[in-house]
Amino acid sequence: MTPDDLRKSLMDEFNETSKKSSIGNMLNNMLNDKYSVSYTINVNPDPNNPEETEEMAEKIAKELASKYNLFGNNQTTPLPKKEVEVEKINYNNIEEYFNDYLDHKINIEKRSISSKKAYISSFYYLKFLSTPDTVYDFAFFKQFQKNLMLIPSNLNKFKKFEKLEIDEIEKVYKQEKYETLANKTINNHLNNIINFFDHLVYNEIIEINHVKKVKKLEEEDSEKVAYSEADLIKIFTDKELEPELKEFCKVAIYTGCRIGEIANIKKADIDLKEKIININGTKTKNAIRIMPINPNILEIIEDKLQSNKSEFLFFEDNNTDRIGKVLNRRLNKIITDDAKTFHSFRKNFSQKILETDAEEHTRKYLMGHSLNKDITHKIYNQNKMNMDKLFRCIDAIEFKEIENLSDNEDLNLPDLKF
């Protein structure tokens, strides 16, 4: 018998066996159904053991019947149970992990006492708004942000809130409309928690930092206090502030730009021929504006265009959060006043601009504030007279306390690299 004859004989025997068994009939019915299924089956039974062919046919039929639920609901083979993922971080152990994180920040990264207080404050809210059943996933942190918006700005000072749950606090808020945490404060708390969970990811305690998915709240310009003349002299002569950061601050005080706006300035945004900077606002559409280059910062801008190798005017990238943290940390060491931060430079600029004879809409435009409907970015860009008004206003601004400093004194330090 040839191999082909043997194969034909075995397949005939397989077909006959399948037809004789109830399972075989079920299989045939299934295959003849309008939702027919085609399978290629390699049958290699022992010719001397015909029972093996029947066993193989039954096995195939049972597997297909189970797959397509041919036995009915009562005999469906149950699906394998999914393994329940055990939460590595929960309400009971999160404080222990936080203490490890805090120890790392203080003893390894040498963070300040004020930073320690900020971390603890953020964790206090995290623990306060958690329950023993809390799962620290994206849904929790979205709700966490909403709950923070109901928290009184001085929660610990009011005894009536001591033992209240968040739903009870919400009821009090609807009745009293008390002052809540500022959006900037809420964003700061979320940033601290992001850093904590980044630490957990790095140490392979969790896989995903869900806090990062939560969108930041829009912040209003806070009422910061302008730097005094003595403050400015101290800032621009103190060795705590590296030369490139001094230059960054000087551009800020002569433009009134926010920290993110300066960090986002690209070389392509500079037109030296026209002596203007195209500011791409980070807050609102009104913040997109043309800024004439004040003569006192022209040299800085020309130097940065030549020396910086990246596409940005300052530093190698525009990581606003990192630049902001470094800058404010340095400034807070020089001027120890909580009401004065980098944003104070913008306040100084706004005060100086009021001393000029510029019209109100010119001042608003340069500050990136909302304008009257008939004053648009397009008009300023096309109308030479209005551009002249912008230049006259900017050229009239000068901080003599800075310009009278010796350019070579206390400034010969290596450039800061980010």
VOFI-781474 format. One record per residue (C-alpha): residue in three letters; x, y negated, z; chain; residue number from 1. Coordinates in nm, 2 decimals, padded with zeros to 4 digits, always signed. Layout:
REC residuo     c1     c2     c3 cadena num
REC     ALA      X      Y      Z      A NUM
...
END
This chain:
REC residuo     c1     c2     c3 cadena num
REC     MET +00.00 +00.00 +00.00      A   1
REC     THR +00.14 -00.34 -00.10      A   2
REC     PRO +00.16 -00.63 +00.15      A   3
REC     ASP -00.13 -00.80 -00.04      A   4
REC     ASP -00.35 -00.49 -00.01      A   5
REC     LEU -00.28 -00.46 +00.36      A   6
REC     ARG -00.37 -00.83 +00.42      A   7
REC     LYS -00.69 -00.79 +00.22      A   8
REC     SER -00.78 -00.48 +00.41      A   9
REC     LEU -00.72 -00.65 +00.75      A  10
REC     MET -00.93 -00.95 +00.65      A  11
REC     ASP -01.21 -00.73 +00.54      A  12
REC     GLU -01.20 -00.55 +00.87      A  13
REC     PHE -01.19 -00.89 +01.05      A  14
REC     ASN -01.50 -01.01 +00.87      A  15
REC     GLU -01.69 -00.69 +00.93      A  16
REC     THR -01.61 -00.69 +01.30      A  17
REC     SER -01.71 -01.06 +01.33      A  18
REC     LYS -02.05 -00.98 +01.17      A  19
REC     LYS -02.12 -00.69 +01.40      A  20
REC     SER -02.07 -00.89 +01.72      A  21
REC     SER -02.31 -01.15 +01.86      A  22
REC     ILE -02.02 -01.39 +01.90      A  23
REC     GLY -01.93 -01.33 +01.54      A  24
REC     ASN -02.28 -01.41 +01.43      A  25
REC     MET -02.27 -01.73 +01.64      A  26
REC     LEU -01.95 -01.82 +01.47      A  27
REC     ASN -02.09 -01.76 +01.13      A  28
REC     ASN -02.40 -01.97 +01.21      A  29
REC     MET -02.18 -02.25 +01.34      A  30
REC     LEU -01.96 -02.25 +01.02      A  31
REC     ASN -02.27 -02.25 +00.80      A  32
REC     ASP -02.42 -02.55 +00.99      A  33
REC     LYS -02.43 -02.89 +00.81      A  34
REC     TYR -02.14 -03.00 +01.03      A  35
REC     SER -01.92 -02.71 +00.92      A  36
REC     VAL -01.58 -02.67 +01.06      A  37
REC     SER -01.29 -02.52 +00.86      A  38
REC     TYR -01.01 -02.34 +01.04      A  39
REC     THR -00.70 -02.16 +00.89      A  40
REC     ILE -00.63 -01.85 +01.10      A  41
REC     ASN -00.32 -01.64 +01.07      A  42
REC     VAL -00.42 -01.28 +01.17      A  43
REC     ASN -00.13 -01.04 +01.23      A  44
REC     PRO -00.29 -00.75 +01.41      A  45
REC     ASP -00.14 -00.40 +01.45      A  46
REC     PRO -00.29 -00.18 +01.16      A  47
REC     ASN -00.29 +00.11 +01.40      A  48
REC     ASN -00.50 -00.08 +01.66      A  49
REC     PRO -00.82 -00.21 +01.50      A  50
REC     GLU -00.95 -00.32 +01.85      A  51
REC     GLU -00.69 -00.60 +01.85      A  52
REC     THR -00.86 -00.76 +01.55      A  53
REC     GLU -01.20 -00.77 +01.74      A  54
REC     GLU -01.03 -00.92 +02.05      A  55
REC     MET -00.87 -01.18 +01.84      A  56
REC     ALA -01.20 -01.27 +01.67      A  57
REC     GLU -01.38 -01.30 +02.00      A  58
REC     LYS -01.11 -01.52 +02.14      A  59
REC     ILE -01.13 -01.76 +01.85      A  60
REC     ALA -01.51 -01.76 +01.86      A  61
REC     LYS -01.52 -01.83 +02.23      A  62
REC     GLU -01.28 -02.13 +02.20      A  63
REC     LEU -01.48 -02.28 +01.91      A  64
REC     ALA -01.81 -02.22 +02.10      A  65
REC     SER -01.67 -02.39 +02.40      A  66
REC     LYS -01.54 -02.68 +02.20      A  67
REC     TYR -01.87 -02.74 +02.03      A  68
REC     ASN -02.09 -02.66 +02.33      A  69
REC     LEU -02.26 -02.37 +02.15      A  70
REC     PHE -02.36 -02.20 +02.48      A  71
REC     GLY -02.58 -02.49 +02.59      A  72
REC     ASN -02.54 -02.73 +02.88      A  73
REC     ASN -02.56 -02.46 +03.15      A  74
REC     GLN -02.25 -02.28 +03.02      A  75
REC     THR -02.04 -02.57 +02.91      A  76
REC     THR -01.68 -02.53 +03.00      A  77
REC     PRO -01.60 -02.81 +03.25      A  78
REC     LEU -01.35 -03.07 +03.14      A  79
REC     PRO -01.03 -03.08 +03.34      A  80
REC     LYS -01.04 -03.33 +03.62      A  81
REC     LYS -00.82 -03.64 +03.58      A  82
REC     GLU -00.56 -03.68 +03.84      A  83
REC     VAL -00.65 -03.97 +04.06      A  84
REC     GLU -00.36 -04.22 +04.06      A  85
REC     VAL -00.25 -04.29 +04.41      A  86
REC     GLU -00.22 -04.66 +04.49      A  87
REC     LYS +00.14 -04.72 +04.60      A  88
REC     ILE +00.05 -05.06 +04.74      A  89
REC     ASN -00.26 -05.12 +04.95      A  90
REC     TYR -00.41 -05.32 +05.23      A  91
REC     ASN -00.22 -05.12 +05.50      A  92
REC     ASN +00.13 -05.13 +05.36      A  93
REC     ILE +00.14 -05.46 +05.16      A  94
REC     GLU +00.26 -05.65 +05.47      A  95
REC     GLU +00.55 -05.42 +05.51      A  96
REC     TYR +00.65 -05.47 +05.14      A  97
REC     PHE +00.61 -05.85 +05.18      A  98
REC     ASN +00.84 -05.85 +05.48      A  99
REC     ASP +01.10 -05.67 +05.28      A 100
REC     TYR +01.05 -05.93 +05.00      A 101
REC     LEU +01.08 -06.22 +05.24      A 102
REC     ASP +01.40 -06.07 +05.39      A 103
REC     HIS +01.55 -06.05 +05.04      A 104
REC     LYS +01.46 -06.41 +04.96      A 105
REC     ILE +01.60 -06.55 +05.28      A 106
REC     ASN +01.91 -06.34 +05.34      A 107
REC     ILE +02.01 -06.25 +04.98      A 108
REC     GLU +01.89 -06.54 +04.77      A 109
REC     LYS +01.94 -06.79 +05.06      A 110
REC     ARG +01.61 -06.96 +05.02      A 111
REC     SER +01.53 -07.26 +05.24      A 112
REC     ILE +01.31 -07.26 +05.55      A 113
REC     SER +01.05 -07.47 +05.36      A 114
REC     SER +01.04 -07.20 +05.09      A 115
REC     LYS +00.99 -06.93 +05.35      A 116
REC     LYS +00.69 -07.12 +05.49      A 117
REC     ALA +00.55 -07.15 +05.14      A 118
REC     TYR +00.58 -06.77 +05.08      A 119
REC     ILE +00.42 -06.69 +05.41      A 120
REC     SER +00.14 -06.93 +05.35      A 121
REC     SER +00.06 -06.77 +05.01      A 122
REC     PHE +00.07 -06.42 +05.16      A 123
REC     TYR -00.16 -06.53 +05.44      A 124
REC     TYR -00.43 -06.61 +05.18      A 125
REC     LEU -00.36 -06.29 +05.00      A 126
REC     LYS -00.42 -06.09 +05.32      A 127
REC     PHE -00.71 -06.31 +05.43      A 128
REC     LEU -00.90 -06.24 +05.10      A 129
REC     SER -00.82 -05.87 +05.10      A 130
REC     THR -01.01 -05.58 +05.26      A 131
REC     PRO -00.91 -05.23 +05.35      A 132
REC     ASP -01.07 -05.12 +05.02      A 133
REC     THR -00.89 -05.37 +04.80      A 134
REC     VAL -00.72 -05.25 +04.48      A 135
REC     TYR -00.47 -05.51 +04.37      A 136
REC     ASP -00.57 -05.51 +04.00      A 137
REC     PHE -00.65 -05.78 +03.75      A 138
REC     ALA -01.02 -05.80 +03.86      A 139
REC     PHE -00.91 -05.86 +04.22      A 140
REC     PHE -00.67 -06.15 +04.13      A 141
REC     LYS -00.93 -06.32 +03.90      A 142
REC     GLN -01.17 -06.32 +04.20      A 143
REC     PHE -00.88 -06.42 +04.43      A 144
REC     GLN -00.83 -06.74 +04.23      A 145
REC     LYS -01.20 -06.82 +04.25      A 146
REC     ASN -01.20 -06.76 +04.62      A 147
REC     LEU -00.91 -06.99 +04.67      A 148
REC     MET -01.12 -07.26 +04.51      A 149
REC     LEU -01.36 -07.23 +04.81      A 150
REC     ILE -01.09 -07.25 +05.08      A 151
REC     PRO -01.08 -07.57 +05.29      A 152
REC     SER -00.76 -07.77 +05.24      A 153
REC     ASN -00.69 -07.74 +05.61      A 154
REC     LEU -00.83 -07.39 +05.68      A 155
REC     ASN -00.63 -07.33 +06.00      A 156
REC     LYS -00.74 -07.66 +06.16      A 157
REC     PHE -01.11 -07.57 +06.17      A 158
REC     LYS -01.22 -07.33 +06.43      A 159
REC     LYS -01.55 -07.26 +06.27      A 160
REC     PHE -01.37 -07.09 +05.98      A 161
REC     GLU -01.15 -06.86 +06.20      A 162
REC     LYS -01.37 -06.55 +06.19      A 163
REC     LEU -01.56 -06.61 +05.87      A 164
REC     GLU -01.54 -06.39 +05.56      A 165
REC     ILE -01.52 -06.55 +05.22      A 166
REC     ASP -01.89 -06.51 +05.14      A 167
REC     GLU -01.97 -06.69 +05.46      A 168
REC     ILE -01.72 -06.96 +05.38      A 169
REC     GLU -01.89 -07.00 +05.04      A 170
REC     LYS -02.22 -07.06 +05.22      A 171
REC     VAL -02.07 -07.33 +05.44      A 172
REC     TYR -01.91 -07.50 +05.13      A 173
REC     LYS -02.25 -07.51 +04.95      A 174
REC     GLN -02.39 -07.69 +05.25      A 175
REC     GLU -02.11 -07.93 +05.34      A 176
REC     LYS -01.91 -07.97 +05.02      A 177
REC     TYR -01.58 -08.00 +05.22      A 178
REC     GLU -01.24 -08.08 +05.05      A 179
REC     THR -01.09 -07.76 +04.91      A 180
REC     LEU -00.74 -07.67 +04.80      A 181
REC     ALA -00.61 -07.87 +04.51      A 182
REC     ASN -00.57 -07.69 +04.18      A 183
REC     LYS -00.19 -07.75 +04.20      A 184
REC     THR -00.18 -07.59 +04.54      A 185
REC     ILE -00.37 -07.28 +04.41      A 186
REC     ASN -00.14 -07.25 +04.12      A 187
REC     ASN +00.16 -07.27 +04.36      A 188
REC     HIS +00.01 -06.99 +04.57      A 189
REC     LEU -00.04 -06.77 +04.26      A 190
REC     ASN +00.32 -06.84 +04.15      A 191
REC     ASN +00.45 -06.73 +04.49      A 192
REC     ILE +00.24 -06.41 +04.46      A 193
REC     ILE +00.36 -06.35 +04.11      A 194
REC     ASN +00.72 -06.36 +04.23      A 195
REC     PHE +00.63 -06.12 +04.51      A 196
REC     PHE +00.47 -05.87 +04.27      A 197
REC     ASP +00.76 -05.91 +04.02      A 198
REC     HIS +00.98 -05.80 +04.31      A 199
REC     LEU +00.76 -05.49 +04.35      A 200
REC     VAL +00.78 -05.41 +03.98      A 201
REC     TYR +01.16 -05.45 +03.98      A 202
REC     ASN +01.18 -05.21 +04.27      A 203
REC     GLU +00.95 -04.96 +04.09      A 204
REC     ILE +00.68 -04.98 +04.36      A 205
REC     ILE +00.42 -05.08 +04.10      A 206
REC     GLU +00.43 -05.07 +03.72      A 207
REC     ILE +00.23 -05.38 +03.63      A 208
REC     ASN +00.21 -05.73 +03.77      A 209
REC     HIS -00.16 -05.81 +03.73      A 210
REC     VAL -00.12 -06.16 +03.88      A 211
REC     LYS +00.05 -06.28 +03.56      A 212
REC     LYS -00.27 -06.22 +03.36      A 213
REC     VAL -00.46 -06.49 +03.56      A 214
REC     LYS -00.47 -06.82 +03.38      A 215
REC     LYS -00.35 -07.13 +03.56      A 216
REC     LEU -00.59 -07.39 +03.67      A 217
REC     GLU -00.56 -07.73 +03.50      A 218
REC     GLU -00.39 -07.98 +03.73      A 219
REC     GLU -00.47 -08.34 +03.77      A 220
REC     ASP -00.19 -08.59 +03.79      A 221
REC     SER -00.12 -08.61 +04.16      A 222
REC     GLU -00.09 -08.94 +04.34      A 223
REC     LYS +00.29 -08.94 +04.39      A 224
REC     VAL +00.49 -09.23 +04.54      A 225
REC     ALA +00.74 -09.40 +04.32      A 226
REC     TYR +01.11 -09.38 +04.41      A 227
REC     SER +01.25 -09.70 +04.58      A 228
REC     GLU +01.55 -09.88 +04.44      A 229
REC     ALA +01.76 -09.72 +04.72      A 230
REC     ASP +01.62 -09.38 +04.63      A 231
REC     LEU +01.72 -09.42 +04.26      A 232
REC     ILE +02.07 -09.52 +04.35      A 233
REC     LYS +02.10 -09.22 +04.58      A 234
REC     ILE +01.96 -08.98 +04.32      A 235
REC     PHE +02.19 -09.10 +04.03      A 236
REC     THR +02.50 -09.10 +04.24      A 237
REC     ASP +02.45 -08.78 +04.45      A 238
REC     LYS +02.66 -08.48 +04.36      A 239
REC     GLU +02.37 -08.25 +04.44      A 240
REC     LEU +02.23 -08.34 +04.10      A 241
REC     GLU +02.43 -08.21 +03.80      A 242
REC     PRO +02.51 -08.45 +03.51      A 243
REC     GLU +02.26 -08.28 +03.27      A 244
REC     LEU +01.98 -08.30 +03.53      A 245
REC     LYS +02.07 -08.67 +03.59      A 246
REC     GLU +02.03 -08.72 +03.21      A 247
REC     PHE +01.70 -08.53 +03.22      A 248
REC     CYS +01.58 -08.76 +03.50      A 249
REC     LYS +01.69 -09.07 +03.32      A 250
REC     VAL +01.49 -08.98 +03.01      A 251
REC     ALA +01.19 -08.92 +03.24      A 252
REC     ILE +01.21 -09.26 +03.41      A 253
REC     TYR +01.25 -09.44 +03.07      A 254
REC     THR +00.97 -09.25 +02.90      A 255
REC     GLY +00.72 -09.17 +03.17      A 256
REC     CYS +00.70 -08.82 +03.03      A 257
REC     ARG +00.60 -08.52 +03.24      A 258
REC     ILE +00.86 -08.25 +03.31      A 259
REC     GLY +00.70 -08.00 +03.06      A 260
REC     GLU +00.69 -08.27 +02.79      A 261
REC     ILE +01.07 -08.34 +02.82      A 262
REC     ALA +01.15 -07.97 +02.83      A 263
REC     ASN +00.95 -07.92 +02.51      A 264
REC     ILE +01.13 -08.19 +02.31      A 265
REC     LYS +01.30 -08.03 +02.02      A 266
REC     LYS +01.57 -08.18 +01.81      A 267
REC     ALA +01.33 -08.19 +01.52      A 268
REC     ASP +01.10 -08.42 +01.73      A 269
REC     ILE +01.37 -08.69 +01.73      A 270
REC     ASP +01.39 -08.96 +01.45      A 271
REC     LEU +01.71 -09.15 +01.51      A 272
REC     LYS +01.65 -09.37 +01.21      A 273
REC     GLU +01.32 -09.49 +01.34      A 274
REC     LYS +01.44 -09.45 +01.70      A 275
REC     ILE +01.13 -09.26 +01.81      A 276
REC     ILE +01.05 -08.93 +01.99      A 277
REC     ASN +00.74 -08.73 +01.89      A 278
REC     ILE +00.60 -08.62 +02.23      A 279
REC     ASN +00.39 -08.30 +02.21      A 280
REC     GLY +00.18 -08.33 +02.52      A 281
REC     THR +00.14 -08.04 +02.77      A 282
REC     LYS -00.18 -08.17 +02.94      A 283
REC     THR -00.44 -08.30 +02.69      A 284
REC     LYS -00.47 -08.42 +02.33      A 285
REC     ASN -00.42 -08.77 +02.45      A 286
REC     ALA -00.07 -08.68 +02.56      A 287
REC     ILE +00.05 -08.62 +02.20      A 288
REC     ARG +00.21 -08.96 +02.12      A 289
REC     ILE +00.50 -09.14 +01.97      A 290
REC     MET +00.76 -09.27 +02.22      A 291
REC     PRO +01.01 -09.54 +02.11      A 292
REC     ILE +01.36 -09.47 +02.24      A 293
REC     ASN +01.46 -09.71 +02.51      A 294
REC     PRO +01.81 -09.85 +02.44      A 295
REC     ASN +01.92 -09.72 +02.79      A 296
REC     ILE +01.87 -09.35 +02.69      A 297
REC     LEU +01.97 -09.37 +02.32      A 298
REC     GLU +02.33 -09.26 +02.40      A 299
REC     ILE +02.20 -08.96 +02.60      A 300
REC     ILE +01.97 -08.85 +02.31      A 301
REC     GLU +02.24 -08.89 +02.05      A 302
REC     ASP +02.48 -08.68 +02.26      A 303
REC     LYS +02.23 -08.41 +02.32      A 304
REC     LEU +02.15 -08.38 +01.95      A 305
REC     GLN +02.52 -08.31 +01.89      A 306
REC     SER +02.61 -08.10 +02.20      A 307
REC     ASN +02.31 -07.87 +02.26      A 308
REC     LYS +02.32 -07.56 +02.04      A 309
REC     SER +01.96 -07.46 +02.08      A 310
REC     GLU +01.65 -07.61 +01.91      A 311
REC     PHE +01.56 -07.81 +02.22      A 312
REC     LEU +01.70 -08.14 +02.33      A 313
REC     PHE +01.78 -08.02 +02.68      A 314
REC     PHE +01.91 -07.68 +02.79      A 315
REC     GLU +01.90 -07.36 +02.59      A 316
REC     ASP +01.53 -07.29 +02.64      A 317
REC     ASN +01.22 -07.48 +02.76      A 318
REC     ASN +01.13 -07.27 +03.07      A 319
REC     THR +00.94 -07.54 +03.24      A 320
REC     ASP +00.88 -07.35 +03.56      A 321
REC     ARG +01.25 -07.27 +03.61      A 322
REC     ILE +01.36 -07.62 +03.52      A 323
REC     GLY +01.10 -07.77 +03.75      A 324
REC     LYS +01.20 -07.55 +04.05      A 325
REC     VAL +01.57 -07.64 +04.01      A 326
REC     LEU +01.50 -08.01 +03.97      A 327
REC     ASN +01.26 -08.05 +04.25      A 328
REC     ARG +01.48 -07.84 +04.48      A 329
REC     ARG +01.77 -08.07 +04.41      A 330
REC     LEU +01.56 -08.39 +04.44      A 331
REC     ASN +01.40 -08.27 +04.77      A 332
REC     LYS +01.75 -08.23 +04.92      A 333
REC     ILE +01.85 -08.58 +04.82      A 334
REC     ILE +01.52 -08.76 +04.90      A 335
REC     THR +01.35 -08.57 +05.19      A 336
REC     ASP +01.00 -08.71 +05.14      A 337
REC     ASP +00.72 -08.47 +05.04      A 338
REC     ALA +00.53 -08.75 +04.86      A 339
REC     LYS +00.83 -08.80 +04.62      A 340
REC     THR +00.91 -08.54 +04.36      A 341
REC     PHE +01.01 -08.54 +03.99      A 342
REC     HIS +00.67 -08.67 +03.91      A 343
REC     SER +00.76 -08.99 +04.10      A 344
REC     PHE +00.97 -09.09 +03.79      A 345
REC     ARG +00.65 -09.12 +03.60      A 346
REC     LYS +00.51 -09.34 +03.87      A 347
REC     ASN +00.82 -09.56 +03.84      A 348
REC     PHE +00.76 -09.59 +03.47      A 349
REC     SER +00.40 -09.68 +03.51      A 350
REC     GLN +00.49 -09.96 +03.75      A 351
REC     LYS +00.75 -10.10 +03.52      A 352
REC     ILE +00.51 -10.09 +03.22      A 353
REC     LEU +00.26 -10.30 +03.42      A 354
REC     GLU +00.53 -10.57 +03.46      A 355
REC     THR +00.54 -10.61 +03.08      A 356
REC     ASP +00.30 -10.82 +02.87      A 357
REC     ALA +00.17 -10.51 +02.69      A 358
REC     GLU -00.20 -10.48 +02.63      A 359
REC     GLU -00.40 -10.22 +02.82      A 360
REC     HIS -00.44 -09.98 +02.53      A 361
REC     THR -00.06 -09.99 +02.46      A 362
REC     ARG +00.01 -09.90 +02.82      A 363
REC     LYS -00.24 -09.62 +02.82      A 364
REC     TYR -00.10 -09.48 +02.49      A 365
REC     LEU +00.25 -09.48 +02.62      A 366
REC     MET +00.14 -09.30 +02.94      A 367
REC     GLY -00.05 -09.04 +02.74      A 368
REC     HIS -00.38 -09.15 +02.89      A 369
REC     SER -00.72 -09.15 +02.72      A 370
REC     LEU -00.77 -09.44 +02.47      A 371
REC     ASN -01.07 -09.63 +02.34      A 372
REC     LYS -01.23 -09.47 +02.04      A 373
REC     ASP -01.10 -09.73 +01.80      A 374
REC     ILE -00.74 -09.67 +01.91      A 375
REC     THR -00.60 -09.34 +01.78      A 376
REC     HIS -00.27 -09.17 +01.73      A 377
REC     LYS -00.32 -09.21 +01.35      A 378
REC     ILE -00.34 -09.59 +01.38      A 379
REC     TYR -00.03 -09.61 +01.59      A 380
REC     ASN +00.15 -09.39 +01.34      A 381
REC     GLN +00.06 -09.60 +01.04      A 382
REC     ASN +00.02 -09.96 +01.16      A 383
REC     LYS +00.35 -10.14 +01.18      A 384
REC     MET +00.22 -10.41 +01.41      A 385
REC     ASN +00.11 -10.16 +01.67      A 386
REC     MET +00.44 -09.98 +01.65      A 387
REC     ASP +00.61 -10.32 +01.71      A 388
REC     LYS +00.39 -10.36 +02.03      A 389
REC     LEU +00.51 -10.02 +02.15      A 390
REC     PHE +00.88 -10.11 +02.09      A 391
REC     ARG +00.84 -10.45 +02.26      A 392
REC     CYS +00.69 -10.28 +02.56      A 393
REC     ILE +00.95 -10.00 +02.59      A 394
REC     ASP +01.25 -10.24 +02.52      A 395
REC     ALA +01.13 -10.46 +02.81      A 396
REC     ILE +01.17 -10.18 +03.06      A 397
REC     GLU +01.50 -10.16 +03.25      A 398
REC     PHE +01.60 -10.01 +03.58      A 399
REC     LYS +01.89 -10.23 +03.67      A 400
REC     GLU +01.97 -10.03 +03.99      A 401
REC     ILE +02.06 -09.74 +03.77      A 402
REC     GLU +02.23 -09.93 +03.49      A 403
REC     ASN +02.46 -10.11 +03.74      A 404
REC     LEU +02.60 -09.78 +03.86      A 405
REC     SER +02.95 -09.68 +03.74      A 406
REC     ASP +02.90 -09.43 +03.46      A 407
REC     ASN +03.22 -09.25 +03.56      A 408
REC     GLU +03.17 -09.24 +03.93      A 409
REC     ASP +03.05 -08.91 +04.09      A 410
REC     LEU +02.93 -08.78 +03.75      A 411
REC     ASN +03.23 -08.57 +03.64      A 412
REC     LEU +03.08 -08.23 +03.71      A 413
REC     PRO +03.03 -07.94 +03.47      A 414
REC     ASP +02.71 -07.93 +03.28      A 415
REC     LEU +02.43 -07.71 +03.43      A 416
REC     LYS +02.33 -07.41 +03.22      A 417
REC     PHE +01.99 -07.24 +03.24      A 418
END
